[in-house]
């Protein structure tokens, strides 16, 4: 297999057409032709490829290295204390049956951590979580940390609420071949754009969510240096680095703006599917080896 073929390993994990989130036979296709293959959707539960890859990691962590399907792994997770920083979506719908499951959304209008909306939705800010130390065996975040004002403080907060032996399983878009680069800095509540603004799609906020940080290949090393050992659990290489956006500035930002105005932003923002696991040593949840 040549270098390009290795980079286009389309069938990793999904050659049987089985969705690991809902456990159903399904077809996996982009929402629209040309959209990032990281966002291909299950025809049954509508889970994205990045969610399905994250779920495979959860299944193996809970039920052993041969586990693949979340429905078959839920029993092994029943005594886990789980926090998901999302209160909707296919993964949420399946994890919510767990007795120790807690979910939340970030609602800027509610400033008190742990407060609730009139509908009962719990609101949490990853930079200042309301939970006591060592509250959870598992924390799950999907494509959130690129939008957090101070991501390193948020990583520290997740580490704080993890119990010994606990894990933070997460995804962020990775700019492969590049170092992690801040796009925005906030000082005393004032926003300073270090690079031209970029927004990702957001089902709640009109106009999308501002990208604060572009993460690169060095993310695990940066977290390791903070005393938070982190591994790449999944890396499905749909694209070569040259086929993905780099750090979006200059001429690349002009191309991004043109795609945005043409309604093709989701076709421009192509990323591979990468899942990370941060493991807090010790405790009863720790296993003898990595199941990935």
C-alpha positions in Angstrom: 0.0 0.0 0.0 1.5 3.3 -1.0 1.7 6.4 1.2 -1.5 8.0 -0.1 -3.5 4.8 0.2 -2.4 4.5 3.8 -3.7 8.0 4.3 -7.0 7.1 2.8 -8.0 4.1 5.0 -11.7 4.7 4.5 -13.0 1.5 6.0 -11.3 1.5 9.4 -13.7 0.0 11.9 -16.8 0.4 9.7 -16.5 -2.2 7.0 -19.4 -4.2 8.4 -21.8 -1.3 8.3 -22.6 -1.6 12.1 -23.0 1.6 14.1 -21.2 1.3 17.4 -23.4 4.0 19.0 -26.9 2.5 18.3 -25.9 -1.0 17.4 -27.8 -1.0 14.2 -26.9 -1.8 10.6 -26.5 1.5 8.9 -25.2 3.5 6.0 -22.5 6.2 6.8 -22.5 9.2 4.5 -21.6 12.9 4.6 -24.5 15.2 5.4 -23.7 16.8 2.0 -21.3 15.7 -0.7 -17.9 17.2 -0.1 -18.4 17.7 3.7 -15.6 16.4 6.0 -15.6 12.6 6.3 -15.1 13.2 10.0 -18.7 14.2 10.1 -20.3 11.3 8.2 -23.6 10.4 9.8 -25.2 7.1 10.8 -28.4 6.7 8.8 -30.1 5.2 11.9 -29.0 7.4 14.9 -27.3 10.3 13.1 -24.1 10.0 15.1 -21.0 11.5 13.4 -17.9 9.6 12.6 -15.9 11.4 15.4 -18.7 10.3 17.9 -18.5 6.7 16.6 -14.8 6.6 17.0 -15.0 8.1 20.5 -17.7 5.5 21.4 -15.4 2.6 20.3 -12.8 3.9 22.8 -15.5 4.0 25.6 -16.6 0.4 24.8 -13.0 -0.9 25.0 -12.2 1.0 28.2 -15.3 -0.3 29.9 -15.8 -3.8 28.4 -12.3 -4.8 27.2 -10.2 -4.5 24.1 -12.5 -6.6 21.9 -15.6 -4.5 22.7 -17.0 -2.3 19.9 -20.6 -1.6 20.5 -21.9 0.8 23.1 -25.2 -1.1 23.8 -23.1 -4.1 24.7 -20.8 -2.1 27.0 -23.3 -0.1 29.0 -23.7 -2.8 31.7 -19.9 -2.6 32.4 -20.4 1.2 32.9 -23.3 1.1 35.3 -21.2 1.9 38.4 -19.2 4.6 36.6 -19.8 8.3 37.5 -19.9 10.0 34.1 -20.0 13.6 33.1 -20.7 14.6 29.5 -20.3 18.3 28.7 -23.3 18.0 26.3 -27.0 17.5 26.9 -28.2 16.3 23.6 -27.1 14.0 20.7 -26.9 10.3 20.0 -24.3 9.6 22.7 -26.2 11.5 25.3 -29.4 9.6 24.5 -27.6 6.3 25.2 -25.5 7.3 28.2 -28.4 8.9 30.1 -29.6 5.5 31.3 -26.5 5.2 33.5 -27.3 5.9 37.2 -24.2 8.0 37.6 -24.6 10.1 34.5 -24.5 13.9 34.6 -24.7 16.2 31.6 -24.6 19.9 31.1 -24.4 22.7 28.5 -22.6 26.0 28.6 -25.1 28.9 28.9 -23.2 32.2 29.0 -26.3 34.0 30.4 -26.2 31.9 33.5 -23.1 32.9 35.5 -23.4 30.6 38.5 -21.7 27.2 37.9 -24.2 24.4 38.4 -27.2 26.6 37.9 -30.2 25.4 35.9 -32.4 26.8 33.2 -36.2 27.0 33.7 -36.4 23.7 31.8 -34.0 22.1 34.3 -30.9 22.0 32.1 -27.7 22.0 34.1 -25.3 24.7 33.1 -21.5 24.3 33.6 -18.5 26.3 32.6 -15.5 24.0 31.9 -13.2 26.7 33.3 -14.9 26.6 36.7 -16.8 23.4 37.2 -19.1 23.2 40.2 -18.3 19.6 41.1 -16.1 18.5 44.0 -12.6 17.0 43.4 -12.6 13.4 42.2 -16.3 13.4 41.3 -16.1 11.3 38.0 -14.7 8.2 36.6 -15.2 9.4 33.0 -15.5 12.8 31.5 -16.5 13.1 27.8 -16.1 16.2 25.7 -16.6 16.5 21.9 -15.2 19.4 19.9 -15.6 21.9 22.8 -12.1 22.8 23.9 -11.3 24.7 20.7 -14.0 27.2 21.8 -13.1 27.6 25.5 -11.7 31.0 26.5 -8.9 29.5 28.6 -8.5 25.9 27.5 -5.6 25.1 29.8 -7.6 26.1 32.9 -10.5 23.9 31.6 -8.1 20.9 31.1 -7.0 21.5 34.7 -10.6 21.6 35.9 -11.4 18.3 34.1 -8.3 16.8 35.7 -9.5 18.0 39.1 -12.9 16.4 38.9 -11.5 13.1 37.6 -11.2 10.4 40.3 -8.0 8.4 40.5 -8.1 5.9 37.6 -10.6 8.2 35.7 -10.3 9.2 32.1 -11.1 12.2 30.0 -12.1 11.0 26.5 -12.3 13.8 24.1 -12.1 15.1 20.5 -10.9 18.4 19.1 -10.2 19.3 15.4 -6.4 18.7 14.9 -4.4 20.8 12.5 -1.9 18.1 11.5 1.6 19.1 10.7 1.2 22.2 12.9 1.8 23.3 16.5 -1.1 24.3 18.8 -1.8 28.0 18.1 -4.0 30.5 20.0 -6.3 32.5 17.8 -7.9 34.7 20.5 -6.7 36.1 23.9 -9.0 37.6 26.5 -7.7 40.2 29.0 -10.0 41.6 31.6 -13.0 40.6 29.6 -11.7 42.2 26.4 -11.2 40.1 23.3 -8.0 40.4 21.3 -7.9 38.6 18.0 -4.4 37.2 17.4 -5.5 35.7 14.0 -8.5 36.4 11.8 -11.7 35.1 13.3 -12.9 31.6 12.4 -16.2 30.0 13.5 -17.3 26.4 13.6 -20.9 25.4 13.1 -23.1 25.5 16.2 -26.7 24.2 16.4 -27.5 26.6 19.2 -25.7 29.9 18.4 -26.5 31.7 15.2 -23.4 32.4 13.2 -21.4 29.5 14.9 -18.9 29.3 17.7 -15.7 31.3 17.7 -12.5 29.2 17.5 -10.2 30.3 20.4 -7.4 27.7 19.8 -6.2 25.7 16.8 -4.8 22.4 18.2 -1.9 20.7 16.6 0.0 17.4 16.8 1.7 18.6 20.0 -1.5 18.5 22.1 -0.6 15.2 24.0 2.9 16.5 24.7 1.5 19.8 26.0 -0.9 18.0 28.4 1.8 15.6 29.4 3.9 18.6 30.5 1.0 19.7 32.7 1.1 16.3 34.4 -2.0 15.1 32.5 -0.8 12.0 30.6 -2.6 11.9 27.3 -2.6 9.4 24.4 -4.0 9.3 20.9 -6.6 6.4 21.1 -7.8 6.7 17.5 -6.4 8.4 14.4 -8.3 7.7 11.3 -6.5 9.4 8.4 -9.0 10.3 5.8 -6.8 13.2 4.5 -3.2 14.0 4.1 -2.1 17.2 5.9 -1.9 19.0 2.6 -5.6 18.3 2.1 -6.6 19.9 5.4 -6.6 23.5 6.4 -3.5 24.6 8.3 -3.5 27.4 10.8 -6.1 29.5 9.1 -4.6 32.9 8.4 -3.5 35.0 5.4 -4.4 33.4 2.0 -5.9 30.4 3.8 -8.3 32.6 5.7 -9.3 34.3 2.4 -10.2 30.8 1.1 -12.1 30.1 4.3 -14.1 33.3 4.0 -15.0 32.5 0.4 -16.2 29.0 1.4 -18.1 30.6 4.3 -19.9 33.1 2.0 -20.7 30.3 -0.5 -22.2 28.1 2.3 -19.4 25.6 1.8 -17.6 26.1 5.2 -18.2 22.5 6.2 -16.4 21.3 3.0 -13.4 23.5 3.6 -12.9 22.6 7.3 -11.8 19.0 6.7 -10.1 17.1 9.6 -9.1 13.5 10.3 -10.9 11.7 13.2 -8.7 11.8 16.3 -9.8 10.7 19.8 -7.7 11.5 22.9 -7.6 9.8 26.3 -6.2 11.5 29.4 -5.8 9.0 32.2 -5.5 9.9 35.9 -3.3 7.3 37.5 -4.4 5.1 40.4 -7.8 4.0 41.7 -10.0 1.0 41.0 -10.8 2.0 37.4 -7.1 1.7 36.3 -6.3 -1.3 34.1 -3.0 -3.0 33.4 -2.7 -1.7 29.9 -4.2 0.5 27.2 -7.1 -1.0 25.3 -6.3 1.0 22.2 
